[in-house]
Amino acid sequence: MRRSAMQERRKHPRAKSQQRVLIEDGARKIEAVTDNIGRGGVMVRAQLGRSVAVGDKFRITFPALGDITATAEVRWVGEGDPPCVGLAFKTGFRGRGKLG
């Protein structure tokens, strides 16, 4: 099976995961849903309400995991309804999460 160009660029594999997350860029909190997640990043679907550009930084929070947070940077912006955004984790996860 041939891997896609995106898979070729990834350093870590991704797993399908649909969970509610919060994305913040200062004053705004935007609810989003993950599509897939891996050690290096996550793809989310969200109505961002403004144009989002590669390089923008967000804080992403995973409420279902005990409010674990990470800082992430936009790597790509896609189409769809709601639109999808690829985020690369820039910090490790922080919080009092329930990973086990």
C-alpha positions as protocol buffer text, in pm:
chain_id: "A"
residue {
  index: 1
  type: MET
  ca { x: 0 y: 0 z: 0 }
}
residue {
  index: 2
  type: ARG
  ca { x: 138 y: 343 z: -95 }
}
residue {
  index: 3
  type: ARG
  ca { x: 169 y: 600 z: 183 }
}
residue {
  index: 4
  type: SER
  ca { x: 41 y: 954 z: 126 }
}
residue {
  index: 5
  type: ALA
  ca { x: 277 y: 1254 z: 110 }
}
residue {
  index: 6
  type: MET
  ca { x: 154 y: 1361 z: 455 }
}
residue {
  index: 7
  type: GLN
  ca { x: 235 y: 1020 z: 604 }
}
residue {
  index: 8
  type: GLU
  ca { x: 580 y: 1035 z: 448 }
}
residue {
  index: 9
  type: ARG
  ca { x: 656 y: 1364 z: 628 }
}
residue {
  index: 10
  type: ARG
  ca { x: 534 y: 1250 z: 971 }
}
residue {
  index: 11
  type: LYS
  ca { x: 789 y: 1139 z: 1227 }
}
residue {
  index: 12
  type: HIS
  ca { x: 532 y: 950 z: 1437 }
}
residue {
  index: 13
  type: PRO
  ca { x: 225 y: 742 z: 1347 }
}
residue {
  index: 14
  type: ARG
  ca { x: -128 y: 874 z: 1406 }
}
residue {
  index: 15
  type: ALA
  ca { x: -430 y: 699 z: 1557 }
}
residue {
  index: 16
  type: LYS
  ca { x: -794 y: 777 z: 1487 }
}
residue {
  index: 17
  type: SER
  ca { x: -937 y: 956 z: 1789 }
}
residue {
  index: 18
  type: GLN
  ca { x: -1252 y: 1162 z: 1815 }
}
residue {
  index: 19
  type: GLN
  ca { x: -1268 y: 1361 z: 2134 }
}
residue {
  index: 20
  type: ARG
  ca { x: -1373 y: 1710 z: 2229 }
}
residue {
  index: 21
  type: VAL
  ca { x: -1091 y: 1960 z: 2282 }
}
residue {
  index: 22
  type: LEU
  ca { x: -1065 y: 2332 z: 2350 }
}
residue {
  index: 23
  type: ILE
  ca { x: -837 y: 2553 z: 2141 }
}
residue {
  index: 24
  type: GLU
  ca { x: -734 y: 2895 z: 2274 }
}
residue {
  index: 25
  type: ASP
  ca { x: -544 y: 3176 z: 2108 }
}
residue {
  index: 26
  type: GLY
  ca { x: -571 y: 3445 z: 2372 }
}
residue {
  index: 27
  type: ALA
  ca { x: -921 y: 3571 z: 2444 }
}
residue {
  index: 28
  type: ARG
  ca { x: -1109 y: 3306 z: 2241 }
}
residue {
  index: 29
  type: LYS
  ca { x: -1195 y: 2950 z: 2342 }
}
residue {
  index: 30
  type: ILE
  ca { x: -1305 y: 2736 z: 2050 }
}
residue {
  index: 31
  type: GLU
  ca { x: -1456 y: 2390 z: 2083 }
}
residue {
  index: 32
  type: ALA
  ca { x: -1313 y: 2140 z: 1836 }
}
residue {
  index: 33
  type: VAL
  ca { x: -1312 y: 1766 z: 1774 }
}
residue {
  index: 34
  type: THR
  ca { x: -999 y: 1565 z: 1706 }
}
residue {
  index: 35
  type: ASP
  ca { x: -983 y: 1344 z: 1399 }
}
residue {
  index: 36
  type: ASN
  ca { x: -648 y: 1178 z: 1468 }
}
residue {
  index: 37
  type: ILE
  ca { x: -366 y: 1218 z: 1716 }
}
residue {
  index: 38
  type: GLY
  ca { x: -5 y: 1110 z: 1748 }
}
residue {
  index: 39
  type: ARG
  ca { x: 303 y: 1185 z: 1949 }
}
residue {
  index: 40
  type: GLY
  ca { x: 389 y: 1484 z: 1731 }
}
residue {
  index: 41
  type: GLY
  ca { x: 52 y: 1643 z: 1670 }
}
residue {
  index: 42
  type: VAL
  ca { x: -321 y: 1630 z: 1616 }
}
residue {
  index: 43
  type: MET
  ca { x: -574 y: 1706 z: 1345 }
}
residue {
  index: 44
  type: VAL
  ca { x: -881 y: 1893 z: 1464 }
}
residue {
  index: 45
  type: ARG
  ca { x: -1204 y: 2010 z: 1305 }
}
residue {
  index: 46
  type: ALA
  ca { x: -1337 y: 2346 z: 1424 }
}
residue {
  index: 47
  type: GLN
  ca { x: -1528 y: 2655 z: 1317 }
}
residue {
  index: 48
  type: LEU
  ca { x: -1245 y: 2901 z: 1378 }
}
residue {
  index: 49
  type: GLY
  ca { x: -1437 y: 3209 z: 1267 }
}
residue {
  index: 50
  type: ARG
  ca { x: -1135 y: 3379 z: 1111 }
}
residue {
  index: 51
  type: SER
  ca { x: -857 y: 3283 z: 879 }
}
residue {
  index: 52
  type: VAL
  ca { x: -595 y: 3063 z: 1038 }
}
residue {
  index: 53
  type: ALA
  ca { x: -243 y: 3062 z: 901 }
}
residue {
  index: 54
  type: VAL
  ca { x: 47 y: 2822 z: 917 }
}
residue {
  index: 55
  type: GLY
  ca { x: 260 y: 2925 z: 1214 }
}
residue {
  index: 56
  type: ASP
  ca { x: -27 y: 3046 z: 1435 }
}
residue {
  index: 57
  type: LYS
  ca { x: 5 y: 2915 z: 1791 }
}
residue {
  index: 58
  type: PHE
  ca { x: -273 y: 2778 z: 2010 }
}
residue {
  index: 59
  type: ARG
  ca { x: -314 y: 2617 z: 2348 }
}
residue {
  index: 60
  type: ILE
  ca { x: -507 y: 2291 z: 2318 }
}
residue {
  index: 61
  type: THR
  ca { x: -684 y: 2134 z: 2617 }
}
residue {
  index: 62
  type: PHE
  ca { x: -815 y: 1778 z: 2641 }
}
residue {
  index: 63
  type: PRO
  ca { x: -1099 y: 1793 z: 2904 }
}
residue {
  index: 64
  type: ALA
  ca { x: -1169 y: 1417 z: 2888 }
}
residue {
  index: 65
  type: LEU
  ca { x: -811 y: 1353 z: 3001 }
}
residue {
  index: 66
  type: GLY
  ca { x: -834 y: 1572 z: 3310 }
}
residue {
  index: 67
  type: ASP
  ca { x: -766 y: 1906 z: 3141 }
}
residue {
  index: 68
  type: ILE
  ca { x: -425 y: 1813 z: 3000 }
}
residue {
  index: 69
  type: THR
  ca { x: -292 y: 2101 z: 2789 }
}
residue {
  index: 70
  type: ALA
  ca { x: -19 y: 2157 z: 2530 }
}
residue {
  index: 71
  type: THR
  ca { x: 96 y: 2440 z: 2308 }
}
residue {
  index: 72
  type: ALA
  ca { x: 57 y: 2366 z: 1938 }
}
residue {
  index: 73
  type: GLU
  ca { x: 144 y: 2535 z: 1610 }
}
residue {
  index: 74
  type: VAL
  ca { x: -64 y: 2528 z: 1290 }
}
residue {
  index: 75
  type: ARG
  ca { x: 120 y: 2320 z: 1026 }
}
residue {
  index: 76
  type: TRP
  ca { x: -154 y: 2313 z: 762 }
}
residue {
  index: 77
  type: VAL
  ca { x: -514 y: 2425 z: 706 }
}
residue {
  index: 78
  type: GLY
  ca { x: -760 y: 2214 z: 510 }
}
residue {
  index: 79
  type: GLU
  ca { x: -1110 y: 2232 z: 370 }
}
residue {
  index: 80
  type: GLY
  ca { x: -1431 y: 2084 z: 498 }
}
residue {
  index: 81
  type: ASP
  ca { x: -1729 y: 2161 z: 715 }
}
residue {
  index: 82
  type: PRO
  ca { x: -1609 y: 2217 z: 973 }
}
residue {
  index: 83
  type: PRO
  ca { x: -1260 y: 2293 z: 839 }
}
residue {
  index: 84
  type: CYS
  ca { x: -965 y: 2079 z: 952 }
}
residue {
  index: 85
  type: VAL
  ca { x: -638 y: 2206 z: 1093 }
}
residue {
  index: 86
  type: GLY
  ca { x: -314 y: 2016 z: 1149 }
}
residue {
  index: 87
  type: LEU
  ca { x: -143 y: 2112 z: 1475 }
}
residue {
  index: 88
  type: ALA
  ca { x: 211 y: 2016 z: 1578 }
}
residue {
  index: 89
  type: PHE
  ca { x: 274 y: 1992 z: 1952 }
}
residue {
  index: 90
  type: LYS
  ca { x: 538 y: 2244 z: 2059 }
}
residue {
  index: 91
  type: THR
  ca { x: 539 y: 2161 z: 2432 }
}
residue {
  index: 92
  type: GLY
  ca { x: 484 y: 1846 z: 2629 }
}
residue {
  index: 93
  type: PHE
  ca { x: 151 y: 1787 z: 2793 }
}
residue {
  index: 94
  type: ARG
  ca { x: 84 y: 1958 z: 3122 }
}
residue {
  index: 95
  type: GLY
  ca { x: -189 y: 1904 z: 3379 }
}
residue {
  index: 96
  type: ARG
  ca { x: -336 y: 1650 z: 3610 }
}
residue {
  index: 97
  type: GLY
  ca { x: -441 y: 1407 z: 3340 }
}
residue {
  index: 98
  type: LYS
  ca { x: -579 y: 1056 z: 3349 }
}
residue {
  index: 99
  type: LEU
  ca { x: -370 y: 872 z: 3093 }
}
residue {
  index: 100
  type: GLY
  ca { x: -382 y: 530 z: 3252 }
}
